[in-house]
Amino acid sequence: MLGDFGVGKTSLVARFVHNTFSEKYLTTVGVKVDTCEVARTDGEPRKLVVWDMAGRNGIDTLGASYLRGASGLLLVVDGTRAATLRTALNLLMQARTVVPAAAAVLMVNKLDLIEHWEVEPLTVAELRNSLPVFETSALTGDGVVQAFATLAREIPE
């Protein structure tokens, strides 16, 4: 999971893995690892090991070491802060230098606050031309399972 500070990476993981949400904001230090199984389209389960990396706007040496060997990237944007989209796309470009073949999915989070979104619907639609994009809410769970399941399908065997 890659994205700027406060975009909801940890909350999305908690919603996906434990089906929970907490109003308490806890800053991730370093990386937090969780696992969960996702059913693929063929019915076979796929185990995902999710590395929830601390929010950042660039990938340093430590971040690159966390990424090595990754098969997939979940990029998270806060829909209420347009600058976090630029950060996520920058992180994707940097991550591609470390793991060029990794599948990628973009999650535009905080769908429950859509009336406050700064990320324009046209921008979201344009992004769908280059990668899978999901509008999600860690609070309500909207789009979360679909985003993780899509990533699981996109990761090669």
N, CA and C atoms as an extended XYZ file, in Angstrom:
471
Properties=species:S:1:pos:R:3:atomname:S:1:resname:S:1:resid:I:1 pbc="F F F"
N         0.862       -1.171        0.000 N   MET     1
C         0.000        0.000        0.000 CA  MET     1
C         0.898        1.221        0.000 C   MET     1
N         0.690        2.059       -0.998 N   LEU     2
C         1.471        3.274       -1.127 CA  LEU     2
C         0.541        4.470       -1.191 C   LEU     2
N         0.957        5.556       -0.586 N   GLY     3
C         0.188        6.791       -0.654 CA  GLY     3
C         0.725        7.782        0.346 C   GLY     3
N         0.240        8.998        0.223 N   ASP     4
C         0.654       10.088        1.102 CA  ASP     4
C         0.146        9.834        2.530 C   ASP     4
N         0.547       10.707        3.438 N   PHE     5
C         0.095       10.627        4.820 CA  PHE     5
C        -1.409       10.883        4.905 C   PHE     5
N        -2.108       10.117        5.734 N   GLY     6
C        -3.502       10.391        6.045 CA  GLY     6
C        -4.516       10.117        4.944 C   GLY     6
N        -4.150        9.294        3.956 N   VAL     7
C        -5.095        9.001        2.870 CA  VAL     7
C        -6.032        7.847        3.210 C   VAL     7
N        -5.700        7.072        4.245 N   GLY     8
C        -6.562        5.982        4.674 CA  GLY     8
C        -6.035        4.591        4.399 C   GLY     8
N        -4.731        4.460        4.171 N   LYS     9
C        -4.154        3.141        3.867 CA  LYS     9
C        -4.429        2.145        4.991 C   LYS     9
N        -4.118        2.520        6.201 N   THR    10
C        -4.307        1.623        7.347 CA  THR    10
C        -5.786        1.305        7.552 C   THR    10
N        -6.641        2.292        7.383 N   SER    11
C        -8.084        2.073        7.537 CA  SER    11
C        -8.620        1.143        6.457 C   SER    11
N        -8.098        1.254        5.237 N   LEU    12
C        -8.527        0.357        4.162 CA  LEU    12
C        -8.096       -1.076        4.441 C   LEU    12
N        -6.889       -1.250        4.953 N   VAL    13
C        -6.422       -2.596        5.297 CA  VAL    13
C        -7.290       -3.169        6.423 C   VAL    13
N        -7.579       -2.363        7.442 N   ALA    14
C        -8.420       -2.833        8.550 CA  ALA    14
C        -9.811       -3.212        8.051 C   ALA    14
N       -10.353       -2.425        7.124 N   ARG    15
C       -11.673       -2.740        6.578 CA  ARG    15
C       -11.620       -4.045        5.781 C   ARG    15
N       -10.568       -4.220        4.994 N   PHE    16
C       -10.465       -5.409        4.157 CA  PHE    16
C       -10.180       -6.668        4.971 C   PHE    16
N        -9.197       -6.600        5.857 N   VAL    17
C        -8.745       -7.790        6.579 CA  VAL    17
C        -9.669       -8.142        7.740 C   VAL    17
N       -10.126       -7.137        8.485 N   HIS    18
C       -10.895       -7.397        9.710 CA  HIS    18
C       -12.343       -6.901        9.643 C   HIS    18
N       -12.704       -6.249        8.539 N   ASN    19
C       -14.017       -5.630        8.369 CA  ASN    19
C       -14.342       -4.688        9.520 C   ASN    19
N       -13.358       -3.858        9.871 N   THR    20
C       -13.545       -2.888       10.952 CA  THR    20
C       -13.121       -1.498       10.483 C   THR    20
N       -13.556       -0.487       11.217 N   PHE    21
C       -13.146        0.893       10.975 CA  PHE    21
C       -13.044        1.579       12.320 C   PHE    21
N       -12.004        2.391       12.493 N   SER    22
C       -11.827        3.158       13.722 CA  SER    22
C       -11.688        4.628       13.372 C   SER    22
N       -12.343        5.465       14.137 N   GLU    23
C       -12.226        6.919       13.954 CA  GLU    23
C       -10.877        7.434       14.442 C   GLU    23
N       -10.161        6.631       15.232 N   LYS    24
C        -8.872        7.059       15.772 CA  LYS    24
C        -7.813        7.021       14.678 C   LYS    24
N        -7.106        8.108       14.529 N   TYR    25
C        -6.043        8.167       13.531 CA  TYR    25
C        -4.743        7.706       14.162 C   TYR    25
N        -4.175        6.652       13.607 N   LEU    26
C        -2.901        6.135       14.086 CA  LEU    26
C        -1.898        6.194       12.937 C   LEU    26
N        -0.837        6.943       13.123 N   THR    27
C         0.185        7.044       12.096 CA  THR    27
C         0.976        5.750       12.037 C   THR    27
N         1.141        5.221       10.833 N   THR    28
C         1.950        4.017       10.656 CA  THR    28
C         3.415        4.420       10.662 C   THR    28
N         4.200        3.712       11.445 N   VAL    29
C         5.637        3.940       11.490 CA  VAL    29
C         6.297        2.749       10.819 C   VAL    29
N         7.035        3.002        9.757 N   GLY    30
C         7.681        1.911        9.032 CA  GLY    30
C         6.688        1.181        8.169 C   GLY    30
N         6.381       -0.047        8.552 N   VAL    31
C         5.443       -0.856        7.771 CA  VAL    31
C         4.693       -1.794        8.709 C   VAL    31
N         3.424       -2.031        8.391 N   LYS    32
C         2.604       -2.985        9.129 CA  LYS    32
C         2.174       -4.058        8.132 C   LYS    32
N         2.276       -5.320        8.507 N   VAL    33
C         1.985       -6.422        7.590 CA  VAL    33
C         0.746       -7.185        8.062 C   VAL    33
N        -0.184       -7.416        7.133 N   ASP    34
C        -1.375       -8.219        7.392 CA  ASP    34
C        -1.526       -9.226        6.261 C   ASP    34
N        -2.283      -10.285        6.514 N   THR    35
C        -2.568      -11.267        5.461 CA  THR    35
C        -4.073      -11.511        5.394 C   THR    35
N        -4.515      -11.892        4.199 N   CYS    36
C        -5.915      -12.206        3.998 CA  CYS    36
C        -6.045      -13.002        2.714 C   CYS    36
N        -7.051      -13.855        2.655 N   GLU    37
C        -7.307      -14.611        1.435 CA  GLU    37
C        -8.413      -13.941        0.636 C   GLU    37
N        -8.250      -13.976       -0.687 N   VAL    38
C        -9.219      -13.412       -1.615 CA  VAL    38
C        -9.580      -14.495       -2.610 C   VAL    38
N       -10.857      -14.632       -2.910 N   ALA    39
C       -11.280      -15.599       -3.924 CA  ALA    39
C       -11.021      -15.019       -5.305 C   ALA    39
N       -10.375      -15.805       -6.155 N   ARG    40
C       -10.154      -15.393       -7.537 CA  ARG    40
C       -11.371      -15.759       -8.364 C   ARG    40
N       -11.372      -15.370       -9.632 N   THR    41
C       -12.513      -15.664      -10.496 CA  THR    41
C       -12.689      -17.160      -10.713 C   THR    41
N       -11.592      -17.934      -10.615 N   ASP    42
C       -11.705      -19.385      -10.788 CA  ASP    42
C       -12.120      -20.086       -9.493 C   ASP    42
N       -12.395      -19.304       -8.445 N   GLY    43
C       -12.837      -19.870       -7.177 CA  GLY    43
C       -11.715      -20.240       -6.234 C   GLY    43
N       -10.500      -20.292       -6.748 N   GLU    44
C        -9.351      -20.624       -5.908 CA  GLU    44
C        -8.971      -19.420       -5.041 C   GLU    44
N        -8.639      -19.668       -3.778 N   PRO    45
C        -8.225      -18.546       -2.934 CA  PRO    45
C        -6.797      -18.109       -3.262 C   PRO    45
N        -6.539      -16.841       -3.071 N   ARG    46
C        -5.196      -16.305       -3.216 CA  ARG    46
C        -4.876      -15.562       -1.929 C   ARG    46
N        -3.752      -15.918       -1.334 N   LYS    47
C        -3.334      -15.267       -0.099 CA  LYS    47
C        -2.588      -13.982       -0.448 C   LYS    47
N        -3.074      -12.879        0.104 N   LEU    48
C        -2.402      -11.602       -0.061 CA  LEU    48
C        -1.661      -11.260        1.230 C   LEU    48
N        -0.420      -10.883        1.094 N   VAL    49
C         0.350      -10.354        2.213 CA  VAL    49
C         0.449       -8.861        1.940 C   VAL    49
N        -0.247       -8.068        2.753 N   VAL    50
C        -0.382       -6.633        2.518 CA  VAL    50
C         0.593       -5.879        3.413 C   VAL    50
N         1.480       -5.123        2.761 N   TRP    51
C         2.435       -4.286        3.469 CA  TRP    51
C         1.895       -2.863        3.465 C   TRP    51
N         1.441       -2.420        4.618 N   ASP    52
C         0.909       -1.063        4.792 CA  ASP    52
C         2.087       -0.171        5.154 C   ASP    52
N         2.638        0.504        4.143 N   MET    53
C         3.822        1.341        4.353 CA  MET    53
C         3.421        2.712        4.883 C   MET    53
N         4.265        3.268        5.733 N   ALA    54
C         4.026        4.605        6.272 CA  ALA    54
C         3.841        5.585        5.125 C   ALA    54
N         2.957        6.561        5.330 N   GLY    55
C         2.699        7.568        4.308 CA  GLY    55
C         3.974        8.284        3.908 C   GLY    55
N         4.093        8.517        2.618 N   ARG    56
C         5.286        9.170        2.101 CA  ARG    56
C         4.970        9.777        0.750 C   ARG    56
N         5.801       10.721        0.336 N   ASN    57
C         5.607       11.310       -0.980 CA  ASN    57
C         6.729       10.941       -1.935 C   ASN    57
N         7.611       10.066       -1.485 N   GLY    58
C         8.685        9.561       -2.325 CA  GLY    58
C         9.190        8.248       -1.766 C   GLY    58
N         9.878        7.494       -2.617 N   ILE    59
C        10.404        6.200       -2.181 CA  ILE    59
C        11.894        6.343       -1.948 C   ILE    59
N        12.275        6.202       -0.676 N   ASP    60
C        13.685        6.264       -0.318 CA  ASP    60
C        14.278        4.856       -0.336 C   ASP    60
N        15.504        4.722        0.136 N   THR    61
C        16.172        3.425        0.133 CA  THR    61
C        15.409        2.397        0.963 C   THR    61
N        14.908        2.819        2.119 N   LEU    62
C        14.150        1.898        2.968 CA  LEU    62
C        12.850        1.484        2.278 C   LEU    62
N        12.141        2.438        1.704 N   GLY    63
C        10.912        2.126        0.986 CA  GLY    63
C        11.154        1.173       -0.174 C   GLY    63
N        12.259        1.381       -0.880 N   ALA    64
C        12.608        0.496       -2.001 CA  ALA    64
C        12.861       -0.919       -1.499 C   ALA    64
N        13.480       -1.043       -0.331 N   SER    65
C        13.740       -2.387        0.198 CA  SER    65
C        12.427       -3.081        0.571 C   SER    65
N        11.423       -2.332        1.044 N   TYR    66
C        10.114       -2.922        1.329 CA  TYR    66
C         9.441       -3.394        0.038 C   TYR    66
N         9.658       -2.667       -1.050 N   LEU    67
C         8.994       -2.980       -2.316 CA  LEU    67
C         9.596       -4.167       -3.050 C   LEU    67
N        10.875       -4.417       -2.850 N   ARG    68
C        11.524       -5.507       -3.592 CA  ARG    68
C        10.758       -6.808       -3.398 C   ARG    68
N        10.456       -7.451       -4.490 N   GLY    69
C         9.725       -8.708       -4.439 CA  GLY    69
C         8.218       -8.560       -4.442 C   GLY    69
N         7.720       -7.323       -4.409 N   ALA    70
C         6.271       -7.119       -4.425 CA  ALA    70
C         5.688       -7.529       -5.777 C   ALA    70
N         4.518       -8.126       -5.737 N   SER    71
C         3.823       -8.526       -6.956 CA  SER    71
C         2.726       -7.551       -7.330 C   SER    71
N         2.308       -6.739       -6.361 N   GLY    72
C         1.217       -5.806       -6.613 CA  GLY    72
C         1.360       -4.540       -5.803 C   GLY    72
N         0.767       -3.478       -6.323 N   LEU    73
C         0.804       -2.176       -5.667 CA  LEU    73
C        -0.616       -1.652       -5.517 C   LEU    73
N        -0.983       -1.295       -4.315 N   LEU    74
C        -2.244       -0.614       -4.064 CA  LEU    74
C        -1.896        0.832       -3.753 C   LEU    74
N        -2.271        1.720       -4.653 N   LEU    75
C        -2.006        3.148       -4.479 CA  LEU    75
C        -3.252        3.796       -3.928 C   LEU    75
N        -3.099        4.600       -2.874 N   VAL    76
C        -4.261        5.182       -2.214 CA  VAL    76
C        -4.195        6.706       -2.292 C   VAL    76
N        -5.332        7.287       -2.661 N   VAL    77
C        -5.500        8.725       -2.797 CA  VAL    77
C        -6.638        9.138       -1.871 C   VAL    77
N        -6.530       10.304       -1.257 N   ASP    78
C        -7.623       10.886       -0.495 CA  ASP    78
C        -8.398       11.777       -1.459 C   ASP    78
N        -9.626       11.389       -1.786 N   GLY    79
C       -10.428       12.144       -2.744 CA  GLY    79
C       -10.647       13.591       -2.347 C   GLY    79
N       -10.522       13.893       -1.053 N   THR    80
C       -10.738       15.268       -0.585 CA  THR    80
C        -9.475       16.123       -0.682 C   THR    80
N        -8.366       15.511       -1.106 N   ARG    81
C        -7.100       16.257       -1.242 CA  ARG    81
C        -6.456       15.905       -2.586 C   ARG    81
N        -6.610       16.777       -3.573 N   ALA    82
C        -6.112       16.525       -4.927 CA  ALA    82
C        -4.609       16.287       -4.955 C   ALA    82
N        -3.870       16.920       -4.072 N   ALA    83
C        -2.410       16.760       -4.059 CA  ALA    83
C        -2.004       15.313       -3.810 C   ALA    83
N        -2.845       14.550       -3.128 N   THR    84
C        -2.495       13.151       -2.846 CA  THR    84
C        -2.548       12.291       -4.098 C   THR    84
N        -3.284       12.731       -5.115 N   LEU    85
C        -3.289       12.011       -6.390 CA  LEU    85
C        -1.939       12.176       -7.081 C   LEU    85
N        -1.427       13.380       -7.090 N   ARG    86
C        -0.095       13.608       -7.684 CA  ARG    86
C         0.954       12.787       -6.950 C   ARG    86
N         0.843       12.735       -5.636 N   THR    87
C         1.786       11.938       -4.846 CA  THR    87
C         1.690       10.465       -5.230 C   THR    87
N         0.473        9.930       -5.329 N   ALA    88
C         0.297        8.509       -5.654 CA  ALA    88
C         0.857        8.181       -7.033 C   ALA    88
N         0.631        9.047       -8.000 N   LEU    89
C         1.144        8.792       -9.344 CA  LEU    89
C         2.667        8.881       -9.375 C   LEU    89
N         3.219        9.789       -8.586 N   ASN    90
C         4.681        9.885       -8.463 CA  ASN    90
C         5.235        8.623       -7.798 C   ASN    90
N         4.577        8.152       -6.753 N   LEU    91
C         5.001        6.918       -6.085 CA  LEU    91
C         4.931        5.726       -7.039 C   LEU    91
N         3.901        5.689       -7.878 N   LEU    92
C         3.785        4.606       -8.855 CA  LEU    92
C         4.973        4.622       -9.809 C   LEU    92
N         5.327        5.788      -10.326 N   MET    93
C         6.476        5.879      -11.244 CA  MET    93
C         7.760        5.432      -10.551 C   MET    93
N         7.954        5.850       -9.300 N   GLN    94
C         9.147        5.444       -8.555 CA  GLN    94
C         9.132        3.944       -8.265 C   GLN    94
N         7.973        3.410       -7.900 N   ALA    95
C         7.855        1.979       -7.595 CA  ALA    95
C         8.154        1.139       -8.831 C   ALA    95
N         7.772        1.631       -9.991 N   ARG    96
C         8.016        0.897      -11.243 CA  ARG    96
C         9.515        0.720      -11.512 C   ARG    96
N        10.365        1.567      -10.951 N   THR    97
C        11.808        1.376      -11.127 CA  THR    97
C        12.317        0.227      -10.269 C   THR    97
N        11.598       -0.086       -9.192 N   VAL    98
C        11.990       -1.169       -8.282 CA  VAL    98
C        11.315       -2.478       -8.676 C   VAL    98
N        10.022       -2.419       -8.986 N   VAL    99
C         9.235       -3.603       -9.343 CA  VAL    99
C         8.449       -3.307      -10.625 C   VAL    99
N         9.136       -3.334      -11.765 N   PRO   100
C         8.492       -2.922      -13.015 CA  PRO   100
C         7.312       -3.784      -13.444 C   PRO   100
N         7.262       -5.036      -13.035 N   ALA   101
C         6.193       -5.928      -13.484 CA  ALA   101
C         5.026       -6.017      -12.497 C   ALA   101
N         5.087       -5.303      -11.395 N   ALA   102
C         4.031       -5.400      -10.384 CA  ALA   102
C         2.705       -4.858      -10.915 C   ALA   102
N         1.631       -5.583      -10.627 N   ALA   103
C         0.290       -5.104      -10.968 CA  ALA   103
C        -0.017       -3.898      -10.083 C   ALA   103
N        -0.878       -3.004      -10.560 N   ALA   104
C        -1.210       -1.813       -9.774 CA  ALA   104
C        -2.694       -1.517       -9.846 C   ALA   104
N        -3.235       -1.083       -8.709 N   VAL   105
C        -4.626       -0.659       -8.593 CA  VAL   105
C        -4.623        0.660       -7.819 C   VAL   105
N        -5.456        1.597       -8.263 N   LEU   106
C        -5.574        2.897       -7.598 CA  LEU   106
C        -6.893        2.955       -6.846 C   LEU   106
N        -6.822        3.336       -5.580 N   MET   107
C        -8.016        3.494       -4.753 CA  MET   107
C        -8.165        4.977       -4.417 C   MET   107
N        -9.270        5.585       -4.874 N   VAL   108
C        -9.576        6.967       -4.495 CA  VAL   108
C       -10.498        6.844       -3.299 C   VAL   108
N        -9.959        7.114       -2.134 N   ASN   109
C       -10.624        6.828       -0.870 CA  ASN   109
C       -11.448        8.019       -0.372 C   ASN   109
N       -12.291        7.721        0.592 N   LYS   110
C       -13.171        8.669        1.274 CA  LYS   110
C       -14.397        9.005        0.422 C   LYS   110
N       -14.939        7.957       -0.214 N   LEU   111
C       -16.159        8.088       -0.999 CA  LEU   111
C       -17.306        8.612       -0.145 C   LEU   111
N       -17.277        8.335        1.142 N   ASP   112
C       -18.313        8.828        2.048 CA  ASP   112
C       -18.283       10.348        2.179 C   ASP   112
N       -17.204       10.981        1.722 N   LEU   113
C       -17.080       12.448        1.752 CA  LEU   113
C       -17.050       13.026        0.341 C   LEU   113
N       -17.716       12.370       -0.603 N   ILE   114
C       -17.621       12.750       -2.012 CA  ILE   114
C       -18.017       14.207       -2.260 C   ILE   114
N       -18.896       14.741       -1.439 N   GLU   115
C       -19.295       16.146       -1.622 CA  GLU   115
C       -18.140       17.115       -1.345 C   GLU   115
N       -17.067       16.614       -0.730 N   HIS   116
C       -15.886       17.442       -0.441 CA  HIS   116
C       -14.691       17.085       -1.319 C   HIS   116
N       -14.896       16.220       -2.293 N   TRP   117
C       -13.776       15.766       -3.122 CA  TRP   117
C       -13.191       16.910       -3.944 C   TRP   117
N       -11.870       16.908       -4.002 N   GLU   118
C       -11.129       17.798       -4.883 CA  GLU   118
C       -10.690       17.063       -6.152 C   GLU   118
N       -10.651       15.720       -6.095 N   VAL   119
C       -10.294       14.925       -7.265 CA  VAL   119
C       -11.533       14.900       -8.158 C   VAL   119
N       -11.381       15.420       -9.369 N   GLU   120
C       -12.509       15.566      -10.292 CA  GLU   120
C       -12.943       14.225      -10.898 C   GLU   120
N       -14.248       14.044      -11.105 N   PRO   121
C       -14.737       12.810      -11.738 CA  PRO   121
C       -14.104       12.557      -13.113 C   PRO   121
N       -13.856       13.606      -13.878 N   LEU   122
C       -13.232       13.446      -15.192 CA  LEU   122
C       -11.815       12.899      -15.046 C   LEU   122
N       -11.102       13.350      -14.037 N   THR   123
C        -9.748       12.849      -13.776 CA  THR   123
C        -9.789       11.369      -13.443 C   THR   123
N       -10.730       10.964      -12.608 N   VAL   124
C       -10.885        9.550      -12.249 CA  VAL   124
C       -11.189        8.727      -13.502 C   VAL   124
N       -12.079        9.244      -14.341 N   ALA   125
C       -12.437        8.531      -15.576 CA  ALA   125
C       -11.222        8.391      -16.494 C   ALA   125
N       -10.405        9.429      -16.604 N   GLU   126
C        -9.208        9.371      -17.447 CA  GLU   126
C        -8.196        8.375      -16.906 C   GLU   126
N        -8.058        8.308      -15.592 N   LEU   127
C        -7.118        7.367      -14.983 CA  LEU   127
C        -7.492        5.926      -15.287 C   LEU   127
N        -8.782        5.669      -15.448 N   ARG   128
C        -9.250        4.303      -15.732 CA  ARG   128
C        -8.744        3.798      -17.086 C   ARG   128
N        -8.243        4.691      -17.930 N   ASN   129
C        -7.671        4.281      -19.208 CA  ASN   129
C        -6.304        3.626      -19.040 C   ASN   129
N        -5.648        3.851      -17.883 N   SER   130
C        -4.299        3.317      -17.710 CA  SER   130
C        -4.153        2.306      -16.574 C   SER   130
N        -5.100        2.279      -15.626 N   LEU   131
C        -5.035        1.281      -14.557 CA  LEU   131
C        -6.394        1.147      -13.899 C   LEU   131
N        -6.627        0.023      -13.199 N   PRO   132
C        -7.897       -0.138      -12.498 CA  PRO   132
C        -8.021        0.906      -11.384 C   PRO   132
N        -9.154        1.589      -11.353 N   VAL   133
C        -9.395        2.638      -10.363 CA  VAL   133
C       -10.689        2.318       -9.629 C   VAL   133
N       -10.639        2.434       -8.311 N   PHE   134
C       -11.812        2.175       -7.482 CA  PHE   134
C       -12.046        3.352       -6.557 C   PHE   134
N       -13.295        3.772       -6.485 N   GLU   135
C       -13.687        4.775       -5.502 CA  GLU   135
C       -14.082        3.996       -4.259 C   GLU   135
N       -13.409        4.287       -3.152 N   THR   136
C       -13.568        3.469       -1.952 CA  THR   136
C       -13.899        4.313       -0.726 C   THR   136
N       -14.391        3.628        0.284 N   SER   137
C       -14.598        4.241        1.596 CA  SER   137
C       -14.221        3.214        2.653 C   SER   137
N       -13.200        3.526        3.411 N   ALA   138
C       -12.840        2.648        4.527 CA  ALA   138
C       -13.938        2.681        5.594 C   ALA   138
N       -14.646        3.800        5.690 N   LEU   139
C       -15.716        3.940        6.674 CA  LEU   139
C       -16.877        2.996        6.367 C   LEU   139
N       -17.364        3.013        5.131 N   THR   140
C       -18.535        2.210        4.773 CA  THR   140
C       -18.179        0.859        4.155 C   THR   140
N       -16.955        0.734        3.653 N   GLY   141
C       -16.525       -0.492        2.992 CA  GLY   141
C       -16.759       -0.481        1.491 C   GLY   141
N       -17.405        0.559        0.968 N   ASP   142
C       -17.683        0.625       -0.470 CA  ASP   142
C       -16.402        0.479       -1.286 C   ASP   142
N       -16.417       -0.431       -2.252 N   GLY   143
C       -15.330       -0.594       -3.203 CA  GLY   143
C       -14.068       -1.259       -2.691 C   GLY   143
N       -13.970       -1.499       -1.399 N   VAL   144
C       -12.725       -2.005       -0.809 CA  VAL   144
C       -12.435       -3.434       -1.254 C   VAL   144
N       -13.375       -4.327       -1.067 N   VAL   145
C       -13.161       -5.728       -1.446 CA  VAL   145
C       -12.904       -5.836       -2.942 C   VAL   145
N       -13.643       -5.065       -3.729 N   GLN   146
C       -13.476       -5.109       -5.182 CA  GLN   146
C       -12.062       -4.689       -5.591 C   GLN   146
N       -11.521       -3.671       -4.943 N   ALA   147
C       -10.174       -3.204       -5.278 CA  ALA   147
C        -9.129       -4.266       -4.945 C   ALA   147
N        -9.204       -4.840       -3.756 N   PHE   148
C        -8.253       -5.876       -3.367 CA  PHE   148
C        -8.400       -7.111       -4.254 C   PHE   148
N        -9.648       -7.491       -4.560 N   ALA   149
C        -9.884       -8.664       -5.399 CA  ALA   149
C        -9.337       -8.445       -6.809 C   ALA   149
N        -9.482       -7.244       -7.328 N   THR   150
C        -8.949       -6.943       -8.657 CA  THR   150
C        -7.433       -7.064       -8.649 C   THR   150
N        -6.801       -6.537       -7.616 N   LEU   151
C        -5.344       -6.659       -7.538 CA  LEU   151
C        -4.952       -8.138       -7.490 C   LEU   151
N        -5.665       -8.931       -6.703 N   ALA   152
C        -5.354      -10.360       -6.596 CA  ALA   152
C        -5.466      -11.045       -7.958 C   ALA   152
N        -6.437      -10.638       -8.757 N   ARG   153
C        -6.590      -11.213      -10.105 CA  ARG   153
C        -5.490      -10.750      -11.048 C   ARG   153
N        -5.015       -9.531      -10.876 N   GLU   154
C        -4.011       -8.947      -11.760 CA  GLU   154
C        -2.602       -9.508      -11.517 C   GLU   154
N        -2.382      -10.028      -10.319 N   ILE   155
C        -1.051      -10.565       -9.977 CA  ILE   155
C        -0.865      -11.895      -10.683 C   ILE   155
N         0.211      -12.018      -11.457 N   PRO   156
C         0.450      -13.306      -12.139 CA  PRO   156
C         0.726      -14.428      -11.145 C   PRO   156
N         0.466      -15.660      -11.577 N   GLU   157
C         0.693      -16.838      -10.725 CA  GLU   157
C         2.134      -16.945      -10.302 C   GLU   157
